[in-house]
Amino acid sequence: MRGKLPKLSIAIIKANTRYFCEQGFEPRETLSQVKGWLEGADDLEIQAKVIKWMESDIKWTQEIWAEVAHYYWYLW
């Protein structure tokens, strides 16, 4: 069983879940599955999805910030 997640992590997980469900990448029942997992349910499938989403968030953020830094470097 995992430890308690930080509030920011929970907020990001919920935002990811809403986004993927609203865009049709995940079925609507994923919302309740993630909620249950956040409340302590042992769901390895949801845990794997959440980990993949968080890794994707990190990669996306790194790529975006690299582009932003590159863009502003040339403005100075």
N, C-alpha and C positions, 0 to 999 in steps of 0.2 A: 504494500500500500504506500502511496506517495505521501509526502508531507503537505502541509497547507501551502497553497499557492499565493504569491503576492497579489494584491488587488489589481495592479497594472496588468499582470499576466491574465487574470480572470477577465478583465475588460477587453483585452486583445483577443482572447479566445472567443468570447461572446460576439465581438465584432466580426471576426473571421467567419464564425458559424452563420451569422445573419447574412453576410455578403455571399458566401458560397450557396446558401439556400435561395436567396433572392435572385441570384444569377442563374439558378437552375443546375449548378454543378453538383449539388448535393440534394437529396430528397428532404422534404419538410420535416420528416420525423427525426432527422439528424439534430434539429434544435432540442428536442426533448431528450435525446440520447446524450448530447453534450451536457445539458443541464444536470441530468442524473449523474454523469461522470464527475462533474464539478462538485456535486453534493456527496461524492464518495463512492458511487457505484463502481464496481470492478468491471470495466469494459475495455478489453485490450484493443479492439478494433477502433473505438473512438479515441483511445489514447494514442494509437499510431497515427490517426488522422490529425489530431491536435499537434503532435510533434512535427509532422510533415508541414502543416500550415505555419507553425512557428519558424521552422527552418526556412521556408519560403519567404516569410516576412523579413527575416534577417538578410537573406540574399537580395531581396528587392530593395531594402533600405540601403545596403552597401552599394548596389549599382546606381541607385538614384543619387545618393550623396556623392559618389565619384563623378557623376555627370555634372551635378551642381558645382562641385569644387572646380572641375575642369572649366566650366563655363565662366565662373566668377574669377578664376585665375587670369583669364584673358581680358577681362574687363578692367582689371587693375593695371 
